[in-house]
Amino acid sequence: MTSHAVGGRKLSRKQGPRLALYKNMIVSVLRYERIQTTEAKAKEIRPQIDRIITLAKKGDLAARRAVIAALPEEPLVVEKLFSEIVPKYAGRTSGYCRITKIGVRQGDSAPLVQIELV
Protein backbone atom coordinates (compact mmCIF):
# COMPACT_ATOMS: atom_id res chain seq x y z
CA MET A 1 0.00 0.00 0.00
CA THR A 2 1.40 3.40 -0.89
CA SER A 3 0.92 6.67 0.92
CA HIS A 4 -0.04 9.88 -0.77
CA ALA A 5 1.98 13.10 -0.60
CA VAL A 6 5.23 11.41 0.34
CA GLY A 7 7.98 13.45 -1.25
CA GLY A 8 11.37 12.43 -2.53
CA ARG A 9 12.85 9.96 -4.96
CA LYS A 10 13.93 6.47 -3.95
CA LEU A 11 16.62 6.17 -6.65
CA SER A 12 16.32 2.35 -6.55
CA ARG A 13 18.00 2.24 -3.13
CA LYS A 14 16.96 1.41 0.38
CA GLN A 15 16.89 4.20 2.93
CA GLY A 16 20.36 3.70 4.44
CA PRO A 17 22.34 3.62 1.20
CA ARG A 18 20.20 6.47 -0.21
CA LEU A 19 20.89 8.74 2.76
CA ALA A 20 24.61 7.86 2.63
CA LEU A 21 24.62 8.77 -1.08
CA TYR A 22 22.98 12.12 -0.33
CA LYS A 23 25.48 12.90 2.46
CA ASN A 24 28.47 12.01 0.29
CA MET A 25 27.18 14.11 -2.60
CA ILE A 26 26.48 17.08 -0.33
CA VAL A 27 30.00 16.85 1.09
CA SER A 28 31.42 16.68 -2.45
CA VAL A 29 29.50 19.76 -3.56
CA LEU A 30 30.66 21.70 -0.52
CA ARG A 31 34.26 20.50 -0.91
CA TYR A 32 34.72 20.92 -4.68
CA GLU A 33 31.93 23.50 -5.26
CA ARG A 34 30.71 21.59 -8.35
CA ILE A 35 30.07 17.98 -9.31
CA GLN A 36 28.55 16.10 -12.22
CA THR A 37 25.70 13.71 -11.49
CA THR A 38 22.31 12.65 -12.77
CA GLU A 39 19.44 15.10 -12.82
CA ALA A 40 17.34 13.19 -10.30
CA LYS A 41 20.15 13.05 -7.73
CA ALA A 42 20.95 16.74 -8.18
CA LYS A 43 17.32 17.75 -7.72
CA GLU A 44 17.21 15.71 -4.50
CA ILE A 45 20.30 17.22 -2.89
CA ARG A 46 19.80 20.87 -3.90
CA PRO A 47 17.26 21.67 -1.13
CA GLN A 48 19.44 19.87 1.42
CA ILE A 49 22.48 21.94 0.45
CA ASP A 50 20.43 25.14 0.66
CA ARG A 51 19.21 24.13 4.12
CA ILE A 52 22.74 23.46 5.38
CA ILE A 53 24.09 26.76 4.04
CA THR A 54 21.14 28.70 5.48
CA LEU A 55 21.71 27.03 8.84
CA ALA A 56 25.43 27.82 8.71
CA LYS A 57 24.66 31.49 7.98
CA LYS A 58 23.31 31.84 11.52
CA GLY A 59 26.89 31.34 12.66
CA ASP A 60 26.17 30.54 16.31
CA LEU A 61 27.30 27.50 18.25
CA ALA A 62 23.99 25.68 17.88
CA ALA A 63 24.12 26.10 14.10
CA ARG A 64 27.70 24.83 13.99
CA ARG A 65 26.73 21.79 16.04
CA ALA A 66 23.74 21.09 13.80
CA VAL A 67 25.95 21.24 10.69
CA ILE A 68 28.51 18.94 12.33
CA ALA A 69 25.67 16.52 13.14
CA ALA A 70 24.51 16.62 9.52
CA LEU A 71 28.06 16.14 8.15
CA PRO A 72 29.89 13.95 10.68
CA GLU A 73 33.53 13.01 10.10
CA GLU A 74 33.99 15.99 7.75
CA PRO A 75 35.65 18.70 9.89
CA LEU A 76 37.51 20.25 6.95
CA VAL A 77 34.30 20.65 4.96
CA VAL A 78 32.51 22.16 7.97
CA GLU A 79 35.39 24.59 8.46
CA LYS A 80 35.35 25.54 4.76
CA LEU A 81 31.58 26.03 4.95
CA PHE A 82 31.81 28.49 7.84
CA SER A 83 34.99 30.30 6.76
CA GLU A 84 34.71 30.51 2.93
CA ILE A 85 31.25 29.58 1.64
CA VAL A 86 28.99 31.39 4.12
CA PRO A 87 30.69 34.82 3.73
CA LYS A 88 30.12 34.63 -0.05
CA TYR A 89 26.36 34.36 0.50
CA ALA A 90 25.92 37.07 3.12
CA GLY A 91 23.61 39.12 0.90
CA ARG A 92 21.68 36.16 -0.54
CA THR A 93 18.68 34.59 1.19
CA SER A 94 18.36 31.39 -0.86
CA GLY A 95 19.27 29.76 -4.15
CA TYR A 96 22.86 28.82 -3.43
CA CYS A 97 23.03 26.03 -6.03
CA ARG A 98 22.74 26.01 -9.80
CA ILE A 99 21.86 22.94 -11.87
CA THR A 100 23.07 23.03 -15.48
CA LYS A 101 22.22 20.30 -17.99
CA ILE A 102 25.29 18.91 -19.75
CA GLY A 103 23.94 16.03 -21.86
CA VAL A 104 23.22 12.34 -21.43
CA ARG A 105 25.29 9.47 -20.09
CA GLN A 106 26.51 7.22 -22.88
CA GLY A 107 25.66 3.89 -21.25
CA ASP A 108 22.02 4.40 -20.32
CA SER A 109 21.11 7.87 -21.67
CA ALA A 110 20.51 9.19 -18.16
CA PRO A 111 20.36 13.01 -18.18
CA LEU A 112 23.58 14.39 -16.71
CA VAL A 113 23.81 17.74 -14.96
CA GLN A 114 26.39 19.80 -13.16
CA ILE A 115 25.39 21.06 -9.75
CA GLU A 116 27.50 23.92 -8.46
CA LEU A 117 27.51 26.62 -5.85
CA VAL A 118 26.55 29.96 -7.37
C-alpha positions in Angstrom: 0.0 0.0 0.0 1.4 3.4 -0.9 0.9 6.7 0.9 0.0 9.9 -0.8 2.0 13.1 -0.6 5.2 11.4 0.3 8.0 13.5 -1.2 11.4 12.4 -2.5 12.8 10.0 -5.0 13.9 6.5 -3.9 16.6 6.2 -6.6 16.3 2.3 -6.5 18.0 2.2 -3.1 17.0 1.4 0.4 16.9 4.2 2.9 20.4 3.7 4.4 22.3 3.6 1.2 20.2 6.5 -0.2 20.9 8.7 2.8 24.6 7.9 2.6 24.6 8.8 -1.1 23.0 12.1 -0.3 25.5 12.9 2.5 28.5 12.0 0.3 27.2 14.1 -2.6 26.5 17.1 -0.3 30.0 16.9 1.1 31.4 16.7 -2.5 29.5 19.8 -3.6 30.7 21.7 -0.5 34.3 20.5 -0.9 34.7 20.9 -4.7 31.9 23.5 -5.3 30.7 21.6 -8.3 30.1 18.0 -9.3 28.6 16.1 -12.2 25.7 13.7 -11.5 22.3 12.7 -12.8 19.4 15.1 -12.8 17.3 13.2 -10.3 20.2 13.1 -7.7 21.0 16.7 -8.2 17.3 17.7 -7.7 17.2 15.7 -4.5 20.3 17.2 -2.9 19.8 20.9 -3.9 17.3 21.7 -1.1 19.4 19.9 1.4 22.5 21.9 0.4 20.4 25.1 0.7 19.2 24.1 4.1 22.7 23.5 5.4 24.1 26.8 4.0 21.1 28.7 5.5 21.7 27.0 8.8 25.4 27.8 8.7 24.7 31.5 8.0 23.3 31.8 11.5 26.9 31.3 12.7 26.2 30.5 16.3 27.3 27.5 18.3 24.0 25.7 17.9 24.1 26.1 14.1 27.7 24.8 14.0 26.7 21.8 16.0 23.7 21.1 13.8 25.9 21.2 10.7 28.5 18.9 12.3 25.7 16.5 13.1 24.5 16.6 9.5 28.1 16.1 8.2 29.9 14.0 10.7 33.5 13.0 10.1 34.0 16.0 7.8 35.7 18.7 9.9 37.5 20.3 6.9 34.3 20.7 5.0 32.5 22.2 8.0 35.4 24.6 8.5 35.3 25.5 4.8 31.6 26.0 4.9 31.8 28.5 7.8 35.0 30.3 6.8 34.7 30.5 2.9 31.3 29.6 1.6 29.0 31.4 4.1 30.7 34.8 3.7 30.1 34.6 0.0 26.4 34.4 0.5 25.9 37.1 3.1 23.6 39.1 0.9 21.7 36.2 -0.5 18.7 34.6 1.2 18.4 31.4 -0.9 19.3 29.8 -4.1 22.9 28.8 -3.4 23.0 26.0 -6.0 22.7 26.0 -9.8 21.9 22.9 -11.9 23.1 23.0 -15.5 22.2 20.3 -18.0 25.3 18.9 -19.8 23.9 16.0 -21.9 23.2 12.3 -21.4 25.3 9.5 -20.1 26.5 7.2 -22.9 25.7 3.9 -21.2 22.0 4.4 -20.3 21.1 7.9 -21.7 20.5 9.2 -18.2 20.4 13.0 -18.2 23.6 14.4 -16.7 23.8 17.7 -15.0 26.4 19.8 -13.2 25.4 21.1 -9.7 27.5 23.9 -8.5 27.5 26.6 -5.8 26.5 30.0 -7.4 
